[in-house]
Amino acid sequence: MIAQKVYEFFVRFRDYIVYTLLVVISLSLISLGDFSSIGGMRASIVAILGFINDKIFIFPNVSALQKENQILRELNIELSNEVTENYLAEKEKRRLRALLNLKTDTTANYEFADVVGVEKIGNKNFLLINKGAEQGLKFGMSVRTDAGLIGTIAAASNGYSIIETIYNADVHISVSLTTSNTKGILSWDGVQDLVIDNIPKTLTIEKDEEVITSNFSSRFPADIPIGRVKSIEIPKSSLFFRIVVKPYSYFSQVQQVIIIKELPDTNKVNLINQYFKFN
């Protein structure tokens, strides 16, 4: 500790110390009176001082290093914040581009809205959005994100609407697996997984097949993406697969939604209800 203080003192006042030494040496040489000796000694002193000036800084200046480290840490924090901001901006840009591409690539009548709330009642999950009847939203309209299906409008007021998500054990969706063209019924297991039932285990199902809404559905338009096959299980004593689907959109992560302003075909729905009512 004492050596460090001595070193810091020398570094801080080195110019004065060297100047004082030179004055003392000069006065000593003048007292000698032999100028021929002074010439050779002067050269030696210059060489010694140069050596000292070149080698004395091999010892680290701890206080200077601490200050430099503090500056570098502050700079590192600033750069880290910039990297995070750039990542979020890039993610937002990709999402907005996907929404714009979806809007321009189709002739469907869409309404864009922001999610302003998430509600869970029992094993049912709902979203609250900032668009409603004033924008023409009605009960039964399908809701999706740029990635895939999220649910339907359950209720609409002037400024807000409630979305009943597909993460609801009472919601059953007729779906199609695009590679095998197999049809099935998708529902939420009430815990965490979307599951397809009623597909016989005699069929060939591939992992990562895309799952979309089928044209059998009377509730959702056809060909809306939902997700991909995550795993294929065969329960004991069952004739059907249990297919777990990894969704493209999960309700708790949704920030913006797209409402498809089309209602289910009432003629089709009424015919189905009437037929099964009398049979």
Phi, psi and omega in degrees: 000317179294320180297322179295319179295319178297318180296314179298321178297318181293318180296320183290322185246027185297322180298318180291321181295314179296319179298316180297317178299318179296320178298315180298316180295319180298314179296324179294320181291323178298323181292339179290321178079358181254098185289337177292325178288329182296321182301312181291323180291326179298318178297320180295319181295318178300318180295319181293316180296322177296319179297316180297315182296330181279325189258345188292339184268016174290341177272132184290146174268100188299315182296321178293321179294321178297318179295319179296319178297321178297317178297317180294323177296316178298319178295322180295321177297315179299316180294322178297318178297320179295320179297317179297315179297319179295321179296314180295322179294320179293320178296317179295321180296316179298318181295316180293323177296320179297319178296317180294319179296320179297321182290322184276340184271005183218160178258004181294152179272108185248152171230128180264140181214158177261143175279125182244002178188152177233129181233143176232120178239108186063236177255025178247138182242132184232154173240148175248128181241162186265029173229151183208216185298330179299330179265009177086015180280139183224161177303134175098349179291139182282149181231136180218172168251184176295339182268320184181185185294142178233333179160206179222159175290123179262331179198148181221132173248191183297319185246351185218161175219152175254131179255124171274112185283168177285354176272066184211122186297342181272352181268125177239131187238129174283121185234167178227139174266120194293324183286310182271350181059032180271141180257148179199181179246124180257139176209167178269138183279003179084357180241292181208344189252145166269129189231141175254126177246179173067026173251115183301143182285357175282344180276162179258117179243136182253144175293145180074008171299142178280141180247126180229166175290143182262167178281002174280342186288137175259002183248323184242147173298155181285156170070025172272124180298146176239313181175202179230154179294120181269316180207155181235118182240154175236099179298151179298142177059030179239147178263002185235153174288156163245104186256119179268131183251131173271114187286154173283329181230128176249135193301325184284350181254359185280133177248325178227148180229165178235123179265125176276109188278058175225136178264154177304152179294106184295327178298318179294316181295315181296321179297315180297314181296319181294318182296310184286343177288326183260005180234000000 
